[in-house]
C-alpha cells in the first residue's frame, strides 16, 4: 500500500476535527475496509462520538473502531467459486486466501496475500482515496472515496467501478461504533429511525452465520431456540415506541435488530443522541437502503444502512453518506 504518512490524517472545519488512520495502522484485520478508517470525530472541541467494537486489549487492531465500512459481510465477492487455497478480493483490503471448503464468515480471520495499491491525497478539509484493482480470477474493482468536512457535517462519497471480467454482486455498509462523550449506552441514549420501528425476523439469517458443525450436531429447532434466546436477552433492556428505541437500563449483552420498515429518506435514516446534553449524530443517505440494522454492546451502539451493489463489467456505482453532528 502506498501511504504518505504513518500518522493520522487530521481534517478540520469550523466545528469538526476528524481523525483518519492510514491504511493498516489502526486496523489490520480481514473484515473492515482499511481505507478511510475514521477513528474519532470531535465537535466544537467538546463532544466526541467514536467508540471501539471491543474493549479487549488483545483484539485491538483486528476489530472495528469509529466509522468504518465493510464490503460483503454476507455477500463476499469471488469466495464461493474459489477453491481452498485460492484467493478472493475483499474491497478496501486486498486479496485474501480461502483456507478450506467452509462457508465465508466475516467473523473469521483470513490470510492477506496481496494488499491493494492505495493512493491518498490529503488537504485540510478532505482526504481523497483511490484503491486500485488487482485482478483475481476475473474479479477486480477500483474504489474511490472522498471524505470531506464542512461546518458540523461530514460527507463520504464513494464510487465503485467494476474493472474485471466477472460481475460483482455484493453490498456495503458503515459500522458506526458510537460512544458519545465516552458515555456507554443506557437510559440517556435514544436511537431514532426514519420509520416506526418494526422488527424483522432475523433468525434464518443468523442461523447461516453459525458454525457449520453446529447444524450437524443439533436439529434446526434447537439452533433456533438458541438464537432466539440470545436475541431476547439482547433486546430485553430496550424500549420501542414509534420511531424511537430507548434503554430501560444499560445492556448486559450484545444486541442486534433489523428494521422491517425503511426506504429512501429526504431526512436522516437514523439518529443517535443523548437525552441529557442533546449531543448526537444523524446519517443522511442518497440511496435506498437494502437493510437498516442496529447493533450494540455494553460500551457502544451502532446504526447501519446497507446498500446493494450489482455491477456488470465496465459499470460503476456512486453513492454517499452525510453525517450531521449536533449538540
C-alpha positions in Angstrom: 0.0 0.0 0.0 1.2 3.5 -0.8 1.0 5.8 2.2 2.1 9.3 2.7 2.5 9.0 6.5 2.1 6.7 9.4 0.4 9.4 11.4 -3.3 10.0 11.5 -4.8 12.3 8.8 -6.5 15.3 10.5 -9.3 17.1 8.7 -10.7 20.4 10.1 -13.8 22.5 9.5 -15.1 25.4 11.6 -16.7 22.9 14.0 -15.3 19.5 13.4 -11.9 17.7 13.9 -11.7 14.4 12.1 -9.0 11.8 12.7 -8.5 9.1 10.0 -6.0 6.3 10.3 -3.6 5.5 7.5 -4.3 2.1 5.9 -3.2 -0.8 8.2 -2.3 1.4 11.2 -5.4 1.3 13.5 -6.8 -1.8 11.8 -5.2 -4.7 10.0 -7.9 -7.3 10.1 -9.7 -9.1 7.2 -13.2 -7.6 7.6 -13.3 -3.8 7.5 -12.1 -1.5 4.7 -8.6 -0.4 5.7 -9.0 2.9 3.8 -11.0 5.9 5.2 -10.9 4.4 8.7 -12.3 7.3 10.8 -11.2 6.8 14.4 -12.6 10.0 16.1 -14.9 12.9 15.4 -14.8 16.0 17.7 -17.5 18.7 17.6 -16.8 22.2 18.8 -13.7 20.9 20.7 -16.1 19.3 23.3 -18.1 16.4 22.1 -16.6 13.1 20.8 -18.5 10.3 19.1 -16.4 7.3 18.2 -16.0 4.1 20.3 -14.4 0.7 19.9 -16.1 -2.5 18.9 -14.3 -4.4 21.6 -12.6 -3.4 24.8 -10.4 -6.5 25.0 -6.8 -5.3 24.5 -5.7 -8.4 22.7 -8.3 -7.7 19.9 -7.3 -4.2 19.1 -6.3 -3.8 15.5 -8.5 -6.6 14.3 -11.9 -5.2 15.4 -13.9 -2.1 14.4 -13.3 1.4 15.6 -15.3 4.6 14.9 -16.8 5.0 11.5 -15.6 2.1 9.4 -17.2 0.4 6.4 -17.2 -3.2 5.0 -18.0 -4.8 1.7 -19.8 -8.1 1.5 -20.1 -9.3 5.1 -22.8 -11.7 3.8 -22.2 -11.4 0.0 -18.4 -12.0 -0.4 -17.1 -11.3 -3.9 -15.4 -14.3 -5.6 -15.4 -16.5 -2.5 -17.9 -19.2 -3.4 -16.2 -20.1 -6.7 -12.7 -20.0 -5.2 -11.1 -23.4 -4.4 -9.4 -23.8 -1.0 -6.0 -22.2 -1.3 -7.1 -19.7 -3.9 -7.6 -16.0 -3.3 -10.7 -13.8 -3.4 -10.9 -10.0 -3.2 -12.1 -8.0 -0.1 -12.6 -4.5 -1.3 -10.7 -1.9 0.6 -8.2 -4.5 1.9 -6.7 -6.9 -0.8 -6.7 -10.5 -1.9 -7.5 -12.9 0.9 -6.9 -16.7 0.8 -9.8 -19.1 1.2 -8.5 -21.7 3.7 -10.9 -24.6 3.3 -14.3 -25.6 1.9 -16.3 -23.9 4.8 -18.7 -21.1 4.1 -17.5 -17.5 4.3 -17.8 -15.8 7.7 -17.0 -12.2 8.3 -16.0 -13.2 11.9 -13.2 -15.4 10.7 -9.6 -14.3 10.1 -8.3 -14.8 6.5 -4.7 -14.6 5.3 -3.9 -11.4 3.4 -2.0 -12.5 0.3 -1.7 -9.2 -1.5 -2.9 -5.7 -0.4 -4.5 -3.4 -2.9 -2.4 -0.4 -4.0 -3.8 2.8 -2.4 -3.3 6.4 -3.4 -4.1 9.2 -0.9 -4.4 12.9 -1.4 -4.8 14.9 1.9 -6.0 18.5 2.1 -7.0 20.5 5.2 -10.7 19.7 4.8 -10.7 16.5 2.8 -9.0 13.2 2.1 -9.2 11.6 -1.4 -8.5 7.8 -1.6 -8.2 5.6 -4.6 -7.9 1.8 -4.2 -6.5 0.4 -7.4 -7.7 -3.0 -8.7 -5.8 -6.3 -8.7 -7.3 -8.9 -10.9 -8.4 -12.1 -9.1 -9.8 -14.8 -11.4 -11.7 -12.0 -13.3 -12.9 -10.1 -10.2 -11.5 -6.6 -10.0 -12.8 -3.1 -8.9 -11.4 0.4 -8.4 -12.7 2.0 -5.2 -12.7 5.8 -5.0 -13.7 7.8 -1.9 -13.6 11.4 -0.8 -14.1 12.3 2.9 -15.0 16.0 3.4 -15.8 18.1 6.4 -17.7 21.4 6.4 -19.2 23.2 9.4 -20.8 20.4 11.5 -21.1 18.0 8.5 -19.1 15.0 7.4 -19.6 13.7 3.9 -18.3 10.4 2.5 -18.7 10.0 -1.3 -17.9 6.6 -2.8 -17.5 5.2 -6.3 -17.0 1.5 -7.2 -16.0 0.7 -10.8 -16.1 -2.9 -12.0 -12.8 -3.2 -14.0 -12.8 -7.0 -14.2 -14.4 -9.6 -16.5 -16.8 -11.0 -13.8 -20.0 -9.4 -12.5 -19.9 -8.0 -8.9 -22.8 -8.8 -6.6 -22.2 -7.5 -3.0 -23.2 -4.9 -0.5 -21.6 -2.2 1.6 -22.4 -0.5 4.9 -20.7 1.6 7.6 -20.5 0.1 11.1 -20.8 3.3 13.1 -19.3 2.5 16.5 -20.8 5.3 18.6 -20.0 6.2 22.2 -21.0 9.8 22.7 -18.7 11.7 25.0 -17.3 8.3 26.2 -20.7 7.6 27.8 -21.8 4.0 27.5 -25.3 3.0 26.2 -28.1 3.3 28.8 -31.2 5.3 29.7 -29.6 8.5 28.4 -29.4 7.2 24.9 -32.1 7.5 22.2 -31.9 5.9 18.8 -34.4 7.2 16.2 -35.1 5.6 12.9 -36.8 7.1 9.9 -39.9 4.9 10.1 -41.9 3.4 13.0 -39.8 0.6 14.4 -41.0 -2.9 13.4 -38.5 -5.7 13.9 -37.6 -8.2 11.1 -37.4 -11.9 11.9 -33.7 -12.5 11.6 -33.4 -16.0 13.0 -32.9 -17.6 9.5 -30.2 -15.1 8.7 -28.3 -15.6 11.9 -28.6 -19.4 11.6 -26.5 -19.2 8.4 -23.7 -17.3 10.4 -23.3 -20.1 13.0 -20.5 -22.6 12.6 -21.5 -25.3 10.1 -20.6 -28.1 12.6 -23.4 -26.9 14.9 -26.0 -27.8 12.4 -24.6 -31.3 12.1 -24.9 -32.0 15.9 -28.1 -30.1 16.7 -31.5 -30.0 14.9 -32.7 -26.7 13.4 -35.3 -26.1 16.1 -32.7 -26.3 18.8 -30.4 -23.9 16.9 -33.3 -21.5 16.5 -34.1 -21.7 20.2 -30.5 -20.8 21.0 -30.6 -17.8 18.6 -34.0 -16.6 19.9 -32.7 -16.8 23.5 -29.7 -14.7 22.6 -31.8 -12.1 20.7 -34.3 -11.8 23.6 -31.5 -11.3 26.1 -30.0 -8.6 24.0 -33.4 -6.8 23.4 -34.6 -7.0 27.0 -33.1 -3.6 28.0 -34.8 -1.8 25.1 -38.0 0.1 24.8 -39.6 0.7 21.4 -42.1 3.5 20.9 -43.0 4.8 17.4 -39.7 5.6 15.7 -37.6 5.6 18.8 -35.6 2.9 20.6 -34.6 3.7 24.2 -32.9 1.8 27.0 -34.5 0.8 30.3 -31.1 0.0 31.6 -27.5 -0.4 30.4 -27.3 -3.5 28.2 -25.6 -6.5 29.7 -25.3 -8.5 26.5 -24.8 -7.9 22.8 -28.0 -6.7 21.0 -28.9 -6.8 17.3 -32.1 -6.0 15.4 -33.1 -5.2 11.8 -35.8 -2.8 10.9 -38.7 -4.2 8.8 -39.7 -0.7 7.5 -37.3 1.6 5.7 -36.7 3.3 2.4 -35.3 6.4 0.7 -35.5 9.4 3.0 -35.1 13.1 2.4 -34.3 13.4 6.1 -32.0 11.2 8.2 -32.1 7.5 8.0 -31.2 7.3 11.7 -30.2 9.4 14.7 -28.4 8.6 17.9 -28.3 11.2 20.7 -28.0 11.7 24.5 -31.1 13.0 26.3 -29.2 15.0 28.8 -26.8 17.0 26.7 -28.6 16.7 23.3 -25.3 15.7 21.7 -25.7 13.3 18.8 -25.3 12.5 15.1 -27.5 11.7 12.1 -26.9 9.9 8.8 -28.4 11.1 5.5 -28.1 8.7 2.5 -28.6 9.3 -1.2 -29.6 5.7 -1.8 -32.4 3.3 -1.0 -31.1 1.0 1.8 -31.3 -2.7 1.3 -31.2 -3.1 5.1 -31.2 -0.9 8.2 -29.9 -2.5 11.4 -29.0 -1.6 15.0 -26.1 -3.3 16.9 -24.9 -2.7 20.4 -23.0 -3.9 23.3 -22.2 -2.8 26.9 -20.0 0.0 25.8 -21.0 1.0 22.2 -24.0 1.2 19.9 -24.3 1.3 16.1 -26.9 2.0 13.4 -26.2 0.7 9.9 -27.6 1.4 6.5 -26.7 -1.1 3.8 -26.5 -0.6 0.0 -26.7 -3.4 -2.6 -24.1 -3.2 -5.4 -24.7 -5.2 -8.6 -22.2 -4.2 -11.3 -21.6 -5.8 -14.7 -18.1 -5.5 -16.2 -17.4 -1.8 -17.1 -20.2 -0.5 -14.9 -19.8 1.8 -11.9 -21.9 3.0 -9.0 -21.6 6.2 -6.9 -23.3 6.8 -3.5 -22.7 9.0 -0.5 -23.4 9.3 3.2 -23.6 12.6 5.1 -23.3 12.8 8.9 -24.6 15.7 10.9 -23.0 16.2 14.3 -25.0 18.4 16.8 -25.3 19.4 20.4 
